[in-house]
Amino acid sequence: MSLRNRLTLFFTTIVSIALALFCLLLYLVAERYRETEFQNRLRAEATTAGHLLVGRERIGPSLYKLMDKNQLTVLPDEEIIIYNQKNQLVYESGTDYLTLTEGTLNRIRKQKQVNWKEGGRQIVGLLFIDDQIPFVIIASAVDTYNLRTIQNFGKLLGIGWFLMTGLMVVAGRLFAGRTLQPINQINQQIDDITALNLSQRLPEGDQADELAQLAHRFNRMLNRLEEAFRLQRLFVSHASHELRTPLTAITGQLEVSLLADDEPDELRATIRSVLDDVRGLNRMANGLLALTNASMDSSTLPMGTVHINTLLEQIRLEFQRLHPAYNVQVSIPELTKGHWQVLGNESLLRTAFINLLDNGCKFSSNQAVSVSLWAGAASVQVKVHNTGSVIPADQLKAIFVPFQRGRNAGGQPGYGIGLPLTERIVHIHKGTIEVESSAESGTTFTVTLPH
């Protein structure tokens, strides 16, 4: 079932139920008013009959029956019955509609007034006292006219409910169609958006309703998708270029070795050159894999308490062992361990800081880098500083794009993966990374991680 039909059905059902309850309430109120009004009239007839038949200024029963016979009383099918205190019949109109028991008479004497119904006949029994002599007077009649009026009123309400329900179906369908029209327009515009025209956006208008919010959020999603597609195309383009160069070199060297009759020493030199290229490809593949893993959802990564001071000291010792020519100086203020704690993935943070320190040493003229720590109430800050070649101002942002290398890279080996990987790791940990570079003060990377 379409949303339009569901809304129409839902709207019609609610309105029809509410209208049915309102009509039922009107009918019950009208019926209750009719019954109460007729009971009051019966009570008045019983009181009048008591005054005329057993009161002080009474008339004869024959005259009262004559009045009843000539329809001088106003109630249809009226019957008046009077009993004295010994339950002896004093007067009966003669129509004989009712059969009364002694228990009924005693109940009337006890309660002084009793109302009840037998079939369509309403009955009022009351205790009438004249000159301290109690009489039980029962008046009954059929409210023919008002019953017919109430029945016609009920039919009118039923017809009105049926017609209004039909009108609600039509009105609900028109209302649902008008309400869903913007959504239909959005659907048509979404169908026109493909991977080739991700720059197209939905009109948001100047309203603040749910549809405008939906269009706004969809446009934000398109912005993210467009950026992801752009980075993907850029990534594939640069990756293809970087992979093609070593593969071409390997292919050329192997073809030359096959065609030439080289000496064993020359063959060993060729194999070593090919092996270097293969190792370079392996490093690139590992870098690409790490970059892909860092782009995953951070909620899937195991997080724990990481002591940044301890981690950097471990990295410094590792550099001393693997790269004796590198000079890494780590300055850690004397603070409690709790100041250096952050919530993160230790393996990823280790990779990020290794990349920063390796870059700092590699591009420094003296292969030296200094690391300083600072701890605040909400974050830990790590600064990695070197005095190597300056990064041009127009390339400070480009160095975080995969496969983009600054002009200061010169002949240094690398593929432009380390810094983009570091940036993504820092963002996974809800931190920030900034870079400043000048000829006077050198290059400084500042990483801020929240506690």
VMD Tcl script that draws the C-alpha trace (Angstrom):
set ca {
  {0.00 0.00 0.00}
  {1.34 3.40 -0.95}
  {2.06 6.04 1.66}
  {-0.70 8.21 0.23}
  {-3.28 5.44 0.68}
  {-2.01 4.67 4.18}
  {-2.28 8.32 5.20}
  {-5.76 8.52 3.68}
  {-6.87 5.37 5.52}
  {-5.30 6.55 8.78}
  {-6.83 10.03 8.50}
  {-10.27 8.67 7.56}
  {-10.24 6.05 10.32}
  {-9.40 8.58 13.02}
  {-11.96 11.12 11.85}
  {-14.70 8.53 11.31}
  {-14.15 7.01 14.76}
  {-14.19 10.43 16.38}
  {-17.32 11.37 14.42}
  {-19.01 8.06 15.33}
  {-18.26 8.60 19.02}
  {-19.65 12.16 18.76}
  {-22.83 10.93 17.03}
  {-23.26 8.18 19.62}
  {-22.82 10.72 22.40}
  {-25.45 12.98 20.84}
  {-27.86 10.06 20.49}
  {-27.34 8.89 24.08}
  {-27.77 12.43 25.43}
  {-30.97 12.89 23.41}
  {-32.32 9.50 24.52}
  {-31.50 10.26 28.14}
  {-33.19 13.64 27.90}
  {-36.29 12.05 26.31}
  {-36.51 9.40 29.00}
  {-36.05 11.88 31.85}
  {-38.55 14.29 30.36}
  {-41.15 11.54 29.90}
  {-40.60 10.30 33.46}
  {-41.26 13.82 34.74}
  {-44.48 13.94 32.74}
  {-45.53 10.54 34.11}
  {-44.81 11.73 37.65}
  {-46.90 14.84 37.00}
  {-49.75 12.66 35.66}
  {-49.55 10.39 38.70}
  {-49.62 13.37 41.07}
  {-52.56 14.92 39.20}
  {-54.44 11.61 39.30}
  {-53.82 11.40 43.05}
  {-55.24 14.85 43.68}
  {-58.28 14.22 41.46}
  {-59.06 10.68 42.61}
  {-57.99 10.38 46.25}
  {-57.22 13.97 47.24}
  {-59.31 16.45 49.17}
  {-60.86 17.99 46.05}
  {-61.46 14.75 44.27}
  {-63.71 13.94 41.35}
  {-65.42 10.69 40.73}
  {-63.62 7.81 39.02}
  {-66.25 7.74 36.32}
  {-65.55 11.35 35.38}
  {-61.79 10.72 35.36}
  {-62.25 7.67 33.11}
  {-64.46 9.78 30.85}
  {-61.67 12.32 30.61}
  {-59.21 9.56 29.82}
  {-61.54 8.00 27.26}
  {-61.92 11.30 25.44}
  {-58.12 11.71 25.44}
  {-58.13 14.72 27.70}
  {-54.92 13.30 29.17}
  {-51.87 14.08 27.09}
  {-49.89 10.82 27.24}
  {-50.50 7.99 24.71}
  {-51.61 4.56 26.02}
  {-51.68 5.97 29.51}
  {-52.66 3.80 32.46}
  {-53.25 4.97 36.04}
  {-53.45 2.48 38.94}
  {-54.01 3.45 42.62}
  {-53.62 1.19 45.69}
  {-54.44 2.03 49.28}
  {-52.30 1.20 52.30}
  {-53.75 -2.35 52.42}
  {-52.69 -2.99 48.82}
  {-56.33 -2.88 47.75}
  {-57.03 -1.55 44.27}
  {-58.67 1.88 44.54}
  {-58.62 2.91 40.91}
  {-57.55 1.45 37.56}
  {-58.01 3.16 34.26}
  {-59.18 -0.10 32.78}
  {-56.59 -0.55 30.07}
  {-54.90 -3.36 32.07}
  {-51.39 -2.92 30.67}
  {-49.57 -3.79 33.89}
  {-49.48 -6.61 36.42}
  {-48.19 -5.47 39.79}
  {-46.96 -7.60 42.68}
  {-47.02 -6.91 46.39}
  {-43.23 -6.70 46.41}
  {-43.33 -3.92 43.81}
  {-45.84 -1.96 45.89}
  {-43.77 -2.33 49.06}
  {-40.66 -1.20 47.21}
  {-42.51 1.95 46.04}
  {-43.64 2.67 49.64}
  {-40.07 2.25 50.85}
  {-38.34 4.33 48.15}
  {-41.27 6.75 47.67}
  {-40.61 6.83 43.92}
  {-39.54 4.05 41.54}
  {-38.96 4.29 37.78}
  {-38.72 1.26 35.51}
  {-39.53 0.02 32.04}
  {-41.37 -2.95 30.64}
  {-40.80 -3.32 26.94}
  {-41.45 0.07 25.38}
  {-43.60 1.23 28.28}
  {-42.18 3.58 30.91}
  {-43.56 3.32 34.42}
  {-43.42 5.63 37.43}
  {-44.60 4.50 40.84}
  {-44.80 6.99 43.70}
  {-46.13 7.26 47.24}
  {-48.98 9.81 47.50}
  {-50.10 10.88 50.98}
  {-53.35 12.79 51.55}
  {-54.67 13.48 55.06}
  {-51.96 11.16 56.34}
  {-53.41 8.32 54.28}
  {-50.74 6.77 51.97}
  {-51.62 5.66 48.48}
  {-49.44 4.03 45.84}
  {-50.02 5.54 42.40}
  {-48.58 3.93 39.28}
  {-48.60 5.84 36.00}
  {-47.38 4.28 32.77}
  {-47.44 5.22 29.09}
  {-45.58 4.74 25.82}
  {-43.64 7.73 24.52}
  {-44.61 6.96 20.94}
  {-43.95 10.35 19.41}
  {-40.62 11.03 21.09}
  {-39.40 7.48 20.49}
  {-40.12 7.90 16.80}
  {-38.35 11.26 16.89}
  {-35.28 9.73 18.56}
  {-35.23 6.89 16.04}
  {-35.36 9.35 13.17}
  {-32.62 11.37 14.85}
  {-30.47 8.21 15.10}
  {-31.02 7.45 11.40}
  {-30.10 11.04 10.54}
  {-26.90 10.74 12.56}
  {-26.05 7.43 10.83}
  {-26.60 8.91 7.38}
  {-24.57 11.98 8.34}
  {-21.74 9.79 9.62}
  {-21.71 7.76 6.41}
  {-21.68 10.87 4.20}
  {-19.00 12.57 6.29}
  {-16.85 9.41 6.19}
  {-17.08 9.41 2.41}
  {-16.19 13.10 2.36}
  {-13.22 12.40 4.66}
  {-11.95 9.75 2.22}
  {-11.92 12.28 -0.61}
  {-10.55 15.10 1.55}
  {-7.92 12.80 3.11}
  {-6.71 11.64 -0.29}
  {-6.43 15.21 -1.53}
  {-4.71 16.28 1.68}
  {-2.26 13.34 1.57}
  {-1.51 14.00 -2.09}
  {-0.82 17.65 -1.41}
  {1.32 16.81 1.61}
  {3.36 14.18 -0.25}
  {3.83 16.27 -3.38}
  {7.17 17.74 -2.17}
  {8.36 14.20 -1.42}
  {7.42 13.10 -4.95}
  {9.38 16.04 -6.30}
  {12.34 15.06 -4.13}
  {12.12 11.49 -5.44}
  {12.17 12.71 -9.03}
  {15.18 14.93 -8.34}
  {16.99 12.10 -6.54}
  {16.51 9.86 -9.58}
  {18.37 12.45 -11.67}
  {21.44 12.34 -9.37}
  {24.07 9.82 -10.48}
  {27.79 9.31 -9.96}
  {28.39 11.59 -12.96}
  {26.55 14.59 -11.52}
  {27.01 14.38 -7.76}
  {27.31 18.16 -7.68}
  {23.54 18.47 -8.17}
  {21.64 19.35 -5.00}
  {18.05 19.32 -3.82}
  {16.36 22.69 -3.34}
  {16.02 23.34 0.39}
  {13.78 26.40 0.26}
  {13.48 28.85 3.12}
  {11.20 26.75 5.33}
  {12.16 24.98 8.53}
  {9.78 22.02 8.27}
  {10.71 18.32 8.20}
  {10.92 18.20 4.38}
  {13.39 21.09 4.30}
  {15.44 19.33 6.98}
  {15.32 16.13 4.93}
  {16.59 17.96 1.84}
  {19.29 19.67 3.91}
  {20.52 16.37 5.36}
  {20.40 14.67 1.97}
  {22.49 17.49 0.50}
  {25.00 17.07 3.32}
  {25.17 13.37 2.51}
  {25.76 14.24 -1.15}
  {28.58 16.55 -0.08}
  {30.23 13.67 1.75}
  {29.67 11.30 -1.17}
  {31.02 13.80 -3.67}
  {34.11 14.33 -1.53}
  {34.54 10.56 -1.15}
  {34.24 10.04 -4.93}
  {36.69 12.87 -5.55}
  {39.20 11.41 -3.13}
  {38.68 7.97 -4.59}
  {39.34 9.16 -8.13}
  {42.37 11.11 -6.93}
  {43.55 8.14 -4.92}
  {43.24 5.73 -7.86}
  {44.95 8.19 -10.20}
  {47.93 8.74 -7.91}
  {48.13 5.08 -6.86}
  {48.19 4.00 -10.51}
  {50.95 6.49 -11.25}
  {53.03 5.49 -8.23}
  {52.63 1.78 -8.96}
  {53.34 2.14 -12.67}
  {56.79 3.68 -12.14}
  {58.41 0.84 -10.13}
  {56.63 -1.82 -12.17}
  {57.96 -0.26 -15.38}
  {61.48 -0.16 -13.88}
  {61.24 -3.81 -12.79}
  {59.94 -4.90 -16.19}
  {62.69 -2.99 -18.03}
  {65.47 -4.36 -15.88}
  {64.25 -7.93 -16.22}
  {63.84 -7.62 -19.99}
  {67.35 -6.21 -20.34}
  {68.76 -9.02 -18.17}
  {67.05 -11.62 -20.32}
  {68.35 -10.15 -23.57}
  {71.90 -9.40 -22.36}
  {74.57 -11.91 -21.52}
  {75.59 -10.24 -18.26}
  {78.23 -11.35 -15.86}
  {77.12 -12.81 -12.52}
  {78.08 -9.59 -10.72}
  {75.95 -7.54 -13.11}
  {73.05 -9.97 -12.67}
  {73.36 -9.65 -8.89}
  {73.30 -5.88 -9.22}
  {70.16 -6.11 -11.37}
  {68.50 -8.47 -8.91}
  {69.36 -6.13 -6.00}
  {67.84 -3.21 -7.93}
  {64.71 -5.21 -8.66}
  {64.56 -6.30 -5.02}
  {64.71 -2.66 -3.90}
  {61.84 -1.83 -6.24}
  {59.83 -4.80 -4.92}
  {60.48 -3.71 -1.35}
  {59.30 -0.24 -2.29}
  {56.13 -1.75 -3.74}
  {55.67 -3.75 -0.55}
  {56.00 -0.60 1.57}
  {53.49 1.17 -0.66}
  {51.05 -1.75 -0.42}
  {51.37 -1.75 3.38}
  {50.84 2.01 3.43}
  {47.74 1.71 1.25}
  {46.38 -1.05 3.51}
  {47.00 1.06 6.63}
  {45.35 4.06 4.95}
  {42.32 1.93 4.11}
  {42.06 0.58 7.66}
  {42.30 4.11 9.07}
  {39.33 5.09 6.90}
  {37.11 2.49 8.53}
  {34.40 3.26 11.07}
  {36.08 4.21 14.35}
  {33.33 2.41 16.31}
  {34.77 -0.93 15.14}
  {38.24 -0.19 16.55}
  {39.21 -1.43 20.04}
  {39.85 1.55 22.29}
  {41.66 1.68 25.60}
  {43.76 3.89 27.87}
  {46.99 5.00 26.18}
  {49.79 6.80 28.05}
  {51.21 9.19 25.46}
  {54.43 9.82 27.43}
  {55.19 6.10 27.65}
  {54.29 5.54 23.99}
  {56.63 8.29 22.77}
  {59.48 7.01 24.94}
  {59.01 3.54 23.45}
  {59.08 5.02 19.93}
  {62.27 6.93 20.74}
  {64.00 3.73 21.87}
  {62.76 1.93 18.77}
  {64.24 4.66 16.55}
  {67.56 4.35 18.37}
  {67.62 0.65 17.59}
  {66.41 0.72 13.99}
  {67.81 4.09 12.85}
  {70.98 4.87 14.81}
  {71.63 7.92 12.63}
  {68.36 9.57 13.75}
  {68.43 11.87 16.77}
  {65.06 11.97 18.57}
  {64.76 14.19 21.66}
  {61.59 13.81 23.78}
  {60.80 16.43 26.42}
  {58.20 15.28 28.97}
  {57.22 17.55 31.89}
  {57.04 16.05 35.38}
  {53.33 15.32 35.74}
  {51.30 12.41 37.07}
  {50.46 9.56 34.73}
  {46.81 10.58 34.61}
  {47.67 13.79 32.76}
  {49.07 11.83 29.79}
  {46.17 9.38 29.42}
  {43.98 9.43 26.32}
  {41.31 7.05 25.06}
  {42.53 5.52 21.83}
  {43.96 2.64 19.85}
  {47.61 2.24 20.82}
  {48.63 0.54 17.56}
  {47.21 3.33 15.38}
  {48.64 6.09 17.58}
  {52.05 4.39 17.44}
  {51.85 4.38 13.61}
  {50.86 8.07 13.55}
  {53.74 9.24 15.76}
  {56.27 6.99 13.99}
  {55.27 8.62 10.69}
  {55.70 12.11 12.17}
  {59.08 11.36 13.75}
  {60.32 9.55 10.64}
  {59.28 12.48 8.45}
  {60.90 14.96 10.83}
  {64.23 13.10 10.85}
  {64.17 12.35 7.13}
  {63.61 15.96 6.07}
  {65.89 17.52 8.70}
  {69.38 18.53 7.63}
  {70.90 16.94 10.73}
  {68.35 14.06 10.95}
  {67.23 15.41 14.33}
  {63.75 16.00 15.67}
  {62.54 17.30 19.02}
  {59.27 16.23 20.65}
  {57.58 18.20 23.42}
  {54.45 17.32 25.40}
  {51.89 19.49 27.11}
  {48.88 18.33 29.13}
  {45.75 20.34 29.85}
  {42.49 19.62 31.62}
  {40.80 18.40 28.44}
  {43.57 17.35 26.06}
  {47.16 16.28 25.50}
  {49.29 18.14 22.96}
  {52.33 16.70 21.16}
  {54.66 18.96 19.11}
  {57.13 17.46 16.64}
  {59.71 20.02 15.48}
  {62.57 19.86 12.99}
  {64.77 22.41 11.20}
  {64.69 20.87 7.76}
  {63.54 22.26 4.45}
  {60.55 24.59 4.58}
  {57.14 23.45 3.34}
  {55.73 26.13 1.00}
  {52.66 27.88 2.43}
  {50.48 26.88 -0.54}
  {51.24 23.19 0.13}
  {50.60 23.02 3.87}
  {47.15 21.49 3.26}
  {48.16 19.42 0.24}
  {50.63 17.34 2.24}
  {47.67 15.59 3.93}
  {46.24 14.47 0.55}
  {47.25 10.88 -0.37}
  {50.19 10.72 -2.82}
  {50.68 14.48 -2.68}
  {54.25 15.44 -1.69}
  {55.56 18.93 -1.09}
  {58.19 20.53 -3.24}
  {60.57 20.31 -0.30}
  {60.59 16.50 -0.60}
  {63.45 16.70 -3.09}
  {64.99 13.32 -3.69}
  {63.78 11.80 -0.40}
  {62.10 8.41 -0.85}
  {58.40 8.18 -0.10}
  {54.96 7.87 -1.63}
  {52.93 10.58 0.10}
  {51.02 8.13 2.32}
  {52.45 8.73 5.80}
  {51.00 12.16 6.58}
  {47.49 11.41 5.17}
  {47.52 8.23 7.27}
  {48.57 10.21 10.36}
  {45.83 12.78 9.81}
  {43.14 10.11 9.53}
  {44.35 8.37 12.68}
  {44.22 11.67 14.59}
  {40.69 12.37 13.30}
  {39.59 8.87 14.33}
  {40.62 9.83 17.86}
  {38.62 13.09 17.58}
  {41.83 15.11 17.64}
  {43.44 17.73 15.42}
  {46.74 18.03 13.59}
  {48.25 21.34 12.48}
  {51.49 22.25 10.73}
  {53.56 25.44 10.70}
  {56.65 25.90 8.56}
  {59.00 28.84 8.11}
  {62.68 29.41 7.42}
  {63.18 31.09 10.82}
  {61.52 28.57 13.12}
  {61.54 25.39 11.06}
  {58.60 22.97 10.71}
  {56.34 22.01 13.62}
  {53.51 19.45 13.61}
  {51.08 19.87 16.52}
  {48.81 16.95 17.45}
  {46.05 17.54 20.01}
  {44.20 14.54 21.47}
  {41.31 14.76 23.94}
  {41.48 12.89 27.26}
}
mol new
graphics top color blue
foreach p $ca { graphics top sphere $p radius 0.5 }
foreach p [lrange $ca 0 end-1] q [lrange $ca 1 end] { graphics top cylinder $p $q radius 0.2 }
display resetview
